[in-house]
Each structure stands twice: as structure tokens, then as C-alpha cells.
């Protein structure tokens, strides 16, 4: 299973999203800090979930970071997030 697949699986299980995109942007960071051969080091997540209703941007990002703790401590160097509740 790829890192992208793992991220997708964990976010789906944790947030039951109405929309989810997990984009590997590693190729944009080649030669920069944290980049590794083979990619899967820099990701962008676009996530829409009812779990985010009434939560601040910081709270939402903390929820995602907690869910992906193992990946962020491992291969993933950077994670950009766009988190929304339905209708936002």
C-alpha cells in the first residue's frame, strides 16, 4: 500500500468525508528538505466532513494531524490541508 493510499484510508475511516482528495506534490519539492527518491513525502489534502462543523481551522488541522500521526512521524515531510464542513 502506498503512503497516499494509507492517508486516504485513515482519513476516510476517521472523518467519513463527503469529498476527499489526497494529492502527492512531492515532485514540486525535488531537491528540497525532506524530499526523498520515489516521492510520497509532500502531500496536499482537501477534505470536506461534517466532523469539522463548528470547529476552527486550527482544530480541524489538529484533528487531521492526530489521525495521520504515524505518517507525519515517518515518511511524510509536509502536509498542506484544506479542511471544510459541508456547505462551506
Helices and strands as residue ranges (DSSP letters): H 3-15, E 19-24, G 26-29, E 42-48, G 50-52, H 57-67, H 69-73, E 78-84
